[in-house]
Amino acid sequence: MQTDIDKDIAALEQVWQQVNECQRHREAVSRSGLPALARLVVVAQGHSGQSAVVGRFLLGLYNGPEYPLDLTSLRALDLELHNDCLAVLAMDWSPEREVHELIENGPAIWRAFVKRWG
């Protein structure tokens, strides 16, 4: 017969498993998300139609209510940029830091994005 203590221990073990799974997920998405973010920043600093979409995407992650993004605009991206956006979005699902804090000189870069794409 399972006691209340046994049930509590089982519940705690399940929670611990979930915490470990979330940590492994966070590490995995960071491994792909951080390089993708660096590539997207370079594109957003460019002068193409894709630059505008990527810039607005990054601003939307930074402050969605202030800089909303029409998701259909992502259709204008080539496959690699689209995948980079998805990788960054996955990384931003449960962020430890805000997206602009993950890039060197991020606050200054995002201020420039606001002026240009905001």
MARBA-3410 file (N, C-alpha, C, O; in Angstrom, 1 decimal):
118
0.8,-1.2,0.0,0.0,0.0,0.0,0.9,1.2,0.0,1.8,1.4,0.8 ~ 0.6,2.2,-0.9,1.4,3.4,-1.0,0.9,4.4,0.0,-0.2,4.7,0.2 ~ 1.9,4.9,0.8,1.6,5.9,1.8,1.6,7.3,1.2,2.0,7.5,0.0 ~ 1.2,8.2,2.0,1.2,9.6,1.5,2.6,10.1,1.3,2.9,10.9,0.3 ~ 3.6,9.7,2.1,5.0,10.0,1.9,5.5,9.5,0.5,6.2,10.2,-0.2
5.1,8.2,0.2,5.5,7.6,-1.1,4.9,8.4,-2.2,5.6,8.6,-3.2 ~ 3.7,8.9,-2.1,3.0,9.6,-3.1,3.7,11.0,-3.3,3.9,11.5,-4.4 ~ 4.1,11.6,-2.2,4.8,12.9,-2.2,6.2,12.7,-2.9,6.5,13.6,-3.7 ~ 6.9,11.7,-2.5,8.2,11.4,-3.1,8.0,11.2,-4.6,8.8,11.7,-5.4 ~ 7.0,10.4,-5.0,6.8,10.2,-6.5,6.5,11.5,-7.2,7.0,11.7,-8.3
5.7,12.3,-6.6,5.3,13.6,-7.2,6.6,14.5,-7.3,6.7,15.2,-8.3 ~ 7.4,14.5,-6.3,8.6,15.3,-6.3,9.6,14.8,-7.4,10.2,15.6,-8.1 ~ 9.7,13.5,-7.5,10.5,12.9,-8.6,10.0,13.3,-10.0,10.9,13.6,-10.8 ~ 8.7,13.3,-10.1,8.2,13.7,-11.4,8.5,15.2,-11.7,8.8,15.6,-12.8 ~ 8.3,16.1,-10.7,8.6,17.5,-10.9,10.1,17.6,-11.2,10.5,18.4,-12.1
11.0,16.9,-10.5,12.4,17.0,-10.8,12.7,16.6,-12.2,13.6,17.2,-12.9 ~ 12.1,15.5,-12.7,12.3,15.1,-14.1,11.9,16.2,-15.0,12.6,16.5,-16.0 ~ 10.8,16.9,-14.8,10.3,17.9,-15.6,11.3,19.1,-15.6,11.5,19.7,-16.7 ~ 11.8,19.4,-14.5,12.8,20.5,-14.4,14.0,20.2,-15.2,14.5,21.0,-15.9 ~ 14.5,18.9,-15.0,15.7,18.5,-15.8,15.4,18.5,-17.3,16.3,18.9,-18.1
14.2,18.1,-17.7,13.9,18.1,-19.1,13.8,19.5,-19.7,14.3,19.8,-20.8 ~ 13.3,20.4,-18.9,13.2,21.9,-19.3,14.6,22.4,-19.4,14.9,23.2,-20.4 ~ 15.5,22.1,-18.5,16.9,22.6,-18.6,17.6,22.0,-19.8,18.3,22.7,-20.5 ~ 17.4,20.7,-20.1,18.0,20.1,-21.3,17.5,20.8,-22.6,18.2,21.1,-23.5 ~ 16.2,21.1,-22.6,15.6,21.8,-23.7,16.1,23.2,-23.9,16.5,23.6,-25.0
16.3,23.9,-22.8,16.8,25.3,-22.8,18.2,25.2,-23.4,18.6,26.1,-24.2 ~ 19.0,24.3,-23.0,20.4,24.2,-23.5,20.4,23.9,-24.9,21.2,24.5,-25.7 ~ 19.6,23.0,-25.4,19.5,22.6,-26.8,19.1,23.8,-27.7,19.7,24.0,-28.7 ~ 18.1,24.5,-27.3,17.6,25.6,-28.1,18.6,26.8,-28.1,18.7,27.5,-29.0 ~ 19.3,26.9,-27.0,20.3,28.0,-26.9,21.5,27.6,-27.9,22.0,28.5,-28.5
21.8,26.4,-28.0,22.9,26.0,-28.9,22.6,26.3,-30.4,23.5,26.7,-31.1 ~ 21.3,26.2,-30.7,21.0,26.6,-32.1,20.5,28.0,-32.2,20.6,28.7,-33.2 ~ 19.9,28.5,-31.1,19.3,29.9,-31.1,20.2,31.0,-31.1,20.0,32.0,-31.8 ~ 21.3,30.9,-30.3,22.3,32.0,-30.2,23.0,32.3,-31.6,23.1,33.4,-32.0 ~ 23.5,31.2,-32.3,24.1,31.5,-33.6,23.0,32.1,-34.6,23.3,32.9,-35.4
21.8,31.6,-34.5,20.7,32.1,-35.4,20.5,33.5,-35.1,20.3,34.3,-36.0 ~ 20.4,33.9,-33.8,20.2,35.3,-33.4,21.3,36.2,-34.0,21.0,37.3,-34.5 ~ 22.5,35.7,-33.9,23.7,36.5,-34.4,23.5,36.7,-36.0,23.8,37.8,-36.5 ~ 23.1,35.7,-36.7,22.9,35.8,-38.1,21.7,36.8,-38.4,21.8,37.6,-39.4 ~ 20.7,36.7,-37.6,19.5,37.5,-37.9,19.8,39.0,-37.6,19.4,39.9,-38.4
20.6,39.3,-36.6,21.0,40.7,-36.3,21.8,41.3,-37.5,21.5,42.4,-37.9 ~ 22.7,40.5,-38.1,23.4,41.0,-39.3,22.4,41.3,-40.5,22.5,42.3,-41.1 ~ 21.5,40.4,-40.7,20.5,40.6,-41.7,19.7,41.8,-41.5,19.4,42.6,-42.4 ~ 19.2,42.0,-40.2,18.4,43.1,-39.9,19.1,44.5,-40.0,18.5,45.5,-40.2 ~ 20.4,44.4,-40.0,21.2,45.6,-40.2,21.4,45.9,-41.7,22.0,46.9,-42.0
20.9,45.0,-42.6,21.1,45.2,-44.0,20.0,46.1,-44.6,19.4,46.8,-43.9 ~ 19.9,46.0,-45.9,19.1,46.9,-46.7,18.2,46.2,-47.7,18.1,46.6,-48.8 ~ 17.6,45.1,-47.3,16.8,44.3,-48.2,15.4,44.2,-47.6,15.1,44.6,-46.5 ~ 14.5,43.6,-48.4,13.1,43.4,-47.9,13.2,42.4,-46.7,12.4,42.5,-45.8 ~ 14.1,41.4,-46.9,14.2,40.4,-45.8,14.8,41.1,-44.5,14.5,40.7,-43.4
15.6,42.1,-44.7,16.1,42.9,-43.5,15.0,43.5,-42.7,15.0,43.5,-41.5 ~ 14.0,44.1,-43.4,12.9,44.7,-42.8,12.1,43.7,-42.0,11.7,43.9,-40.8 ~ 11.8,42.5,-42.6,11.1,41.5,-41.9,11.8,41.0,-40.7,11.2,40.8,-39.6 ~ 13.1,40.7,-40.8,13.9,40.2,-39.7,14.0,41.3,-38.6,13.9,41.0,-37.4 ~ 14.2,42.5,-39.0,14.2,43.6,-38.0,12.9,43.7,-37.2,13.0,43.8,-36.0
11.8,43.6,-37.9,10.5,43.7,-37.2,10.3,42.4,-36.3,9.7,42.5,-35.3 ~ 10.8,41.3,-36.8,10.7,40.0,-36.0,11.4,40.2,-34.7,10.9,39.9,-33.6 ~ 12.7,40.7,-34.8,13.5,40.9,-33.6,12.9,41.9,-32.7,12.9,41.8,-31.4 ~ 12.3,43.0,-33.2,11.6,44.0,-32.4,10.4,43.4,-31.7,10.1,43.7,-30.5 ~ 9.7,42.5,-32.4,8.5,41.8,-31.8,8.9,41.0,-30.6,8.2,40.9,-29.7
10.1,40.3,-30.7,10.5,39.5,-29.6,10.9,40.4,-28.4,10.7,40.1,-27.3 ~ 11.5,41.5,-28.8,11.9,42.5,-27.8,10.7,43.1,-27.0,10.8,43.2,-25.8 ~ 9.7,43.5,-27.7,8.5,44.1,-27.1,7.3,44.0,-28.1,7.0,44.9,-28.9 ~ 6.7,42.8,-28.0,5.6,42.5,-28.9,4.4,43.5,-28.9,4.0,43.8,-30.0 ~ 4.0,43.9,-27.8,2.9,44.9,-27.8,3.2,46.2,-28.5,2.4,46.8,-29.1
4.5,46.6,-28.3,4.9,47.9,-28.9,5.2,47.8,-30.4,5.1,48.7,-31.2 ~ 5.7,46.6,-30.8,6.2,46.3,-32.1,5.6,45.0,-32.7,6.3,44.0,-32.8 ~ 4.3,45.0,-32.9,3.6,43.8,-33.4,4.1,43.4,-34.8,4.6,44.3,-35.6 ~ 4.1,42.1,-35.1,4.5,41.6,-36.4,3.4,40.8,-37.0,2.8,40.0,-36.4 ~ 3.2,41.1,-38.3,2.3,40.3,-39.1,3.0,39.0,-39.4,4.0,39.1,-40.2
2.6,37.9,-38.9,3.3,36.7,-39.1,3.4,36.2,-40.6,4.3,35.5,-40.9 ~ 2.4,36.7,-41.4,2.5,36.3,-42.8,3.7,36.9,-43.5,4.1,36.5,-44.6 ~ 4.3,38.0,-42.9,5.5,38.6,-43.5,6.7,37.6,-43.4,7.6,37.8,-44.2 ~ 6.6,36.7,-42.5,7.7,35.7,-42.5,7.8,34.8,-43.8,8.8,34.2,-44.0 ~ 6.7,34.8,-44.5,6.7,34.1,-45.8,7.7,34.7,-46.8,8.0,34.0,-47.8
8.1,35.9,-46.6,9.0,36.6,-47.5,10.4,36.2,-47.3,11.3,36.5,-48.1 ~ 10.7,35.4,-46.2,12.1,35.0,-45.9,12.5,33.8,-46.6,11.6,32.9,-46.9 ~ 13.8,33.7,-47.0,14.2,32.4,-47.5,14.3,31.4,-46.4,14.1,31.7,-45.2 ~ 14.4,30.1,-46.8,14.3,29.0,-45.8,15.3,29.1,-44.7,14.9,28.9,-43.5 ~ 16.5,29.5,-44.9,17.5,29.6,-43.9,17.1,30.7,-42.8,17.2,30.4,-41.6
16.7,31.8,-43.3,16.3,32.9,-42.4,15.0,32.5,-41.6,14.9,32.8,-40.4 ~ 14.1,31.8,-42.3,12.9,31.4,-41.7,13.2,30.4,-40.5,12.7,30.5,-39.4 ~ 14.1,29.5,-40.8,14.6,28.5,-39.8,15.3,29.2,-38.6,15.1,28.9,-37.5 ~ 16.1,30.3,-39.0,16.8,31.0,-37.9,15.7,31.7,-37.0,15.9,31.8,-35.8 ~ 14.7,32.3,-37.6,13.6,32.9,-36.8,13.0,31.9,-35.9,12.7,32.2,-34.7
12.7,30.7,-36.4,12.1,29.7,-35.6,13.0,29.3,-34.4,12.5,29.0,-33.3 ~ 14.3,29.2,-34.7,15.3,28.8,-33.7,15.3,29.9,-32.6,15.4,29.5,-31.4 ~ 15.3,31.1,-33.0,15.3,32.2,-32.0,14.0,32.3,-31.2,14.0,32.5,-30.0 ~ 12.9,32.0,-31.9,11.6,32.0,-31.2,11.6,30.9,-30.2,11.1,31.1,-29.1 ~ 12.1,29.7,-30.5,12.1,28.6,-29.6,13.0,28.9,-28.4,12.7,28.6,-27.3
14.1,29.6,-28.6,15.0,30.0,-27.5,14.3,31.0,-26.6,14.6,31.0,-25.4 ~ 13.5,31.9,-27.2,12.8,33.0,-26.5,11.6,32.5,-25.7,10.9,33.3,-25.1 ~ 11.2,31.2,-25.9,10.0,30.7,-25.3,10.0,30.9,-23.8,9.0,31.3,-23.2 ~ 11.2,30.6,-23.2,11.3,30.8,-21.7,12.7,31.4,-21.5,13.6,30.7,-21.0 ~ 12.8,32.7,-21.7,14.1,33.3,-21.7,14.7,33.5,-20.3,14.0,33.8,-19.4
16.0,33.3,-20.2,16.7,33.7,-19.0,17.1,35.2,-19.0,17.2,35.8,-18.0 ~ 17.3,35.7,-20.3,17.6,37.1,-20.5,16.8,37.5,-21.7,16.4,36.7,-22.5 ~ 16.5,38.9,-21.8,15.8,39.4,-22.9,16.7,39.3,-24.2,17.9,39.2,-24.1 ~ 16.0,39.2,-25.3,16.7,38.9,-26.6,17.8,39.9,-26.9,18.9,39.5,-27.4 ~ 17.6,41.1,-26.6,18.6,42.2,-26.9,19.8,42.1,-26.0,20.8,42.7,-26.2
19.7,41.4,-24.9,20.8,41.2,-23.9,21.7,40.0,-24.3,22.7,39.8,-23.7 ~ 21.3,39.3,-25.3,22.1,38.1,-25.7,23.2,38.4,-26.8,24.0,37.6,-27.1 ~ 23.2,39.6,-27.3,24.1,40.1,-28.3,25.0,41.2,-27.8,24.5,42.1,-27.0 ~ 26.3,41.1,-28.1,27.2,42.2,-27.7,26.7,43.5,-28.2,26.3,43.6,-29.4 ~ 26.6,44.6,-27.4,26.1,45.9,-27.8,24.6,45.8,-28.2,24.1,46.7,-28.9
23.9,44.8,-27.6,22.5,44.6,-28.0,21.6,45.8,-27.7,20.8,46.1,-28.6 ~ 21.7,46.4,-26.6,20.8,47.6,-26.4,21.0,48.7,-27.4,20.0,49.2,-27.9 ~ 22.2,49.0,-27.8,22.4,50.0,-28.9,21.9,49.5,-30.2,21.3,50.3,-31.0 ~ 22.1,48.2,-30.5,21.6,47.7,-31.8,20.1,47.7,-31.8,19.6,48.1,-32.9 ~ 19.5,47.4,-30.7,18.0,47.4,-30.7,17.5,48.8,-30.8,16.4,49.0,-31.4
18.1,49.8,-30.2,17.7,51.2,-30.4,17.8,51.6,-31.8,16.9,52.3,-32.3 ~ 18.8,51.1,-32.5,18.9,51.4,-34.0,17.7,50.7,-34.7,17.2,51.3,-35.7 ~ 17.4,49.5,-34.3,16.3,48.8,-35.0,15.0,49.5,-34.7,14.2,49.6,-35.6 ~ 14.8,50.1,-33.5,13.6,50.8,-33.2,13.5,52.0,-34.2,12.4,52.3,-34.7 ~ 14.6,52.7,-34.3,14.6,53.9,-35.2,14.3,53.5,-36.7,13.6,54.2,-37.4
14.8,52.4,-37.1,14.7,52.0,-38.5,13.5,51.2,-38.8,12.8,51.5,-39.8 ~ 13.1,50.2,-37.9,12.0,49.3,-38.3,10.8,49.5,-37.3,9.7,48.9,-37.6 ~ 10.9,50.3,-36.3,9.9,50.5,-35.3,8.7,51.4,-35.8,7.8,51.6,-35.0
END
